[in-house]
Amino acid sequence: MIPPPAQRMMAERAGSTVVETAGSHAVYVSRPQAIADLIEQAATAQ
């Protein structure tokens, strides 16, 4: 597992947009609406 601080540093270095939400390891199961909203946002971004 890559520690979250290292993930944040790599995302920043790559110029990525990061969204964090509380949830279990399988966040797509524990927070499906948050994931659906994020996918919709990414799909409609310009």
N, C-alpha and C positions, 0 to 999 in steps of 0.2 A: 504494500500500500504506500502510496505517496502521501506524506503528511500534508494536511491542508495548507500550512504556510508555504510549503514548496509549490503546491498546485497554484496558489494565488500568485506567487512570484513568476512562475512560468506563464500563466495566463496574461499577466501584465506585460511581460517581455514580448509576448506574441501579439499584443494589442487586442486581446479578446475582451468581450463583454462578459462579465461574470454575474450570475444571479445565485444567491444562496437562500435556502429555506430550511427550516428545521424539519427533520423527518428521519425515518429509519434508513438503513443501508440501501433498501430498495425503495427509494423516494418515489418512483413512478407508481408504486403500489400504495404507499402511505399518504401521498399527496398528489393524486392524479389531476386535480383541477389546476394546481400550480404548474405542473408539467404541461398540461394542455394549453394553458395561457402562454407559457414560454414558447412552445412550439408555434402557436399562432402568431405571437409577436415576431419571432424570427422569420416566419414565412412571409409576413407582410412588410418587413423592414425594407427600406430603400437604401 
